[in-house]
Amino acid sequence: MTRLADEAVAFAPGHITGFFEIRDEAADPAQIGSRGAGFSVALGVTSRVRVDRESMPGVTVLEEGRPVEAATTRRALELLVGPEAVHVAVDQHMQLPVSQGFGMSAAGALSASIALADLLGRTRREAVWAAHCAEVLQRSGLGDVVGAARGGFEVRAKPGCEPYGDVRSWTSDAAAHDVLLAVVSPAVLTRRILTDPVRRREIQALGGRLVDDFLEDPTLSNFVDSSRRFSTEAHLATPEILRLGDALGPHVALGQCQLGGSVFVFGSNNEAARRLRAAGSLYATTIDAEGARLVDAFPVQSSKGPKGP
């Protein structure tokens, strides 16, 4: 039995996809998702969740004390609570901007679901299911939840969450564990891309072939090359991203964060950092190998905002 006004805290890493194929033909949202490849970063979302059985049932979501809509988080918690008559209050600490391909909606839903599952005596698998289904139903993403749940470098060979999806880890050299992220173009609404027939055709024509090829050779160089090809040939790259790619050249491990007006660069590269900082907001981080998890404490002060070497 859940105690009155119980509390738990969980963290989910940001998740970045380099290339993907939409797979949304199934009726069950647990079987819908994407095939694609990506990685998780140490900047993400921490959620503090409280459960109260004496208050009116419902869900309240705050971002560092301010009320927010957070539709994907709200939907995930509603799915996880089901018919239980409880009030769920969530406060979230978000370290990266939304709608820029960093998987913040997914990280918010996943971290909150993992914390709530702990309070309600539910399993991690149920928490991932709730967050993934919410992501699909809200059209805020297709594979960020299962990627962030796994952590590290991963490839989604089959769409959906357990027991339907197939998420496989792959490894890279130590230099790739330092990551620069930069917002260089306006935000992208994932829902708009996923429901645009022209964009969908362009993504489908290329994404599946790139995933199949990557499964045969899951290396960092192949990931970066496939990411660049996907963003240009599927016409997702903005002029700013194309200019950055030309300026930094083919030897810098740069790619676009899908779906967003942002880029990633692997490794410590002072010239890349200088150009990225000049182009927009820069964040320096590392690969998160653990994936979403319970943590001990909620951050006291906000650290959201550009960071750079």
N, C-alpha and C positions, 0 to 999 in steps of 0.2 A: 504494500500500500504506500502510495506517495505521501510524504509528509507535507503539511501545510507550508506554503511559501518556500518550498525547497528550491535549491539553486545548483546549477552546474555550468561550467565554462568549457567551450571547445574552440579549436582553431582549424580552419581549412585554408590550404595554400591557394594563391592565385594559380590559375591554369591557363596555359597558352597553347593553342593549336596552330601548327604550321600549314597543314593541308588536310582536307577531309572530303568525304562523300556523304551526302544526305541519304538517310535510310528511314523514311517515315511512312512506309506503306502499311505497317501493322495497325491493328485496332487498339491493342494494349499499349499504353505509353511506356510500360516497362520494357517492351520489345522494340520501341522506336529509339533512334539515336543517330549516331554517325560512325562511319569508319574513318579513322584518321590517326595522326601522330602528333604528340605534343610533349609538354613537360610542365612540372609544377615549380613554383618559386616560393621563396621564404617570406615574401610579402603577401598578405592575404586578409582574411576576415576572422576576428575573434568575436564569438557570441556568448553573452551571459544570459542564461535562461532561468526564469523563475516560474514555478507552477503553484497556483493557488486554487484550492477547491471551494473556497468560501465566496470568491468573487463571481461575477457574472461570466459565464463561459464565453470564450473568444480569444483573439490573438491581438496583442499590442506590440508593435515593433518601433524601436527607437534607434537612431544612430547617434551614439554618444550623447544621449539625453534628449535629442530632438525627434519628434514624431516623423516617420517616413512611411511611404506606401509599401516599399519592399515586397512587391506582389509575389515574387518567386519564393521568398522566405515564408511569407504568410501562407501561401498555398501548400508548401511542404509541411508546415506544422499542422495545418488543418487535416492533411492526409494522415499524418502520423497519430494525431489525437483521436481521429475517428469519432465515435459516439460518446466518448468520455466527457463528462460535464466539468471541465476545468478551464481556468483562465491561464493563458500562457503569455508571459511578458518577456520580451527580448530586447537587450541593448547590444548594439553591434559597433565594433571598432574596425573601420575599413581603411586599408593602407594604400590602395590604388584606386584610380578613378573608374567609374562605371562606363559601359558602352565603348570600351577601347580594346576589347579582345583579351582582357586580363582575367576573365572568368569571375568577376566580383559577385554577380548575381548568384552564380552557382556556389561560390565559397560562402556567401551569406546563408543560403538555404541549407547547405551541407553542415556547416558548423552549428547552426541552430538546431538542426535535426539530430545531430549526434549528441548534443547536450540534452535535448528533450528526451531522447531515447534512454539516456542514462537515468533520468528522473523517473520515467514511466516504466522502467524495467523492460524496455524493448531491446532488440538486438541491433548491432551495427548495420547488418544487412537491411533491416527494416528502415533504418535512418537513411541509408544510401538510396533505397527504393523510393522513399517519400521525396527526397530532394531531386532525384533524377526525374521522376514523374512530374513534379512541379515545374522543373526546367522545360520539359517537353510541352506540357500543357500551356505554359505561359509564353512559349516561343522565345524564351530568353537564351536558349542554347540547346545543344543536342548531345554533347559528350564531355562537357567540362566537369560535371559532377563525378562521373566515374573515373575521369583522369585525376582529379584532385583527391579522390578517395584513395587511389593507388599511390600517388606521389612519384617523384623522380621522372625519368624519361619513360614514356609509355606509348604503345601503339594499340589502337582499338581495332582489333581484327574483325569483330562482329558487333553490331549495334546493340544498345540496351544495357540494362543493369543485370545483376545476378537474378536468376540463373541463366539468362539469355545471352548477355554480352560476353565478349572475350577480350579482356584487357591484358596485354603482355608488356612486361618491363624490358627495356633495352639499356645498355650501358654506353657511356662515353668517357673520353679522357678527362683527367682532372681539370684541365684548363677551361673546359666548358662549364664548370660549376660556378664560375663567376659570370653574371649576366647583367647586361645593361638593358633597361627598358626605356623607351622614349615615346611620348605622345607628340606627334608631329602634324596631325591632321584632325579635323573635327570628329566628334563622336559618331559612331555608326550604330543604328538601331538594328539589332540582330533580327528582330521580328520582320522588319521590312525586307531584308535580304532573303530570309527563309521563305517568305510568301511571294516573292517576285518571280514570275515564271521564266523571264529571260535570264536572270541571275542564277536561278536553280539549274537551268539547262547548261549554262557555262560551267558551273561547279561540277555537275554530274558528268559532263563529258570528259573531264580531266581527273577529278578527285579519286575515283575508283582505281584507275590505272596507276596513279602515283602510290596509293596505299598498297596495291598488289606488288609493285616493284620494291617498295620499301620493306615489306615483309621478307623479301629475299635477301636484302642487304641493309639491315637496320644500323646504320652508322651515322655519326654526326654530320659528315660531309654530305651524305645522301639526304639527310633530313634538311639541311640548309639549302642544298640545290633544289630539292623538291618543293620547299616552301617558296623559294623565289620564283620558280616556274609556275606554281599554282597562282600566286598573287598577280603575276603579269598576264598569263594566258587566260585566266578566268576574269580578267579585268577588274580585280579588286584593289589593286595598288593605286593610291592617289598620286598626283603629280609630285607632291612633296616626298613621298616614299621612293618613287622612281629616281628623283634627283639625288637622294641620299645614297641609294644603291650605286648610282653611277659615280658619285663623288668618292665613296669609300672603296670602290673597286671589288673585283670578284674574290679577292683573298681575305676579305673581312667576313666573318660568319654572321651575316645579317639576314633577317627575314621579317616578314610582316606578321603581326599578331592577328589571328582571325577570330572574330570579325571585328576589326577596329582600325582606326587611323594611327596606329602605333607600330613600333618595330622592336625587335630584340637583337642584341649582339652578344655572342658568346665570347668569353675570355676578357682579360684586362687589356684594353686598347686605349691609350691616351688620346690618339687622334680621333678615334671613333667617339669617345666621350666628349671631346671638344665640339665636334660637329653636331652631335645629338643635342648637346646642351644649347647650342646656338639655334637649333631647329625647333626646340620645344621644351617640354618638361622631362627631366631626366631622373631615373630611379636606378640606383645600384643595388643589386640583390644577389642571391645565390640560388642554386637548385635546392628544393625541399624534397628530400628523399623519403620522408616518413609518411606523407599524406595526412589526411584529416584525422584529428585526434582530440581527446580530452586534455585540457591543460589546467594548471593550478589557479591562475589568476587572470582577471580582466585588466587590460592596460589602464593605467591611471591617467595618463595624458595622451592626447592625440599626437601621432607621428605622421599623419597623412600629409602628403605634400612632396614636392620634388626633392630628390636626394641625388648626390652625385659625387664622384671621386674628384 
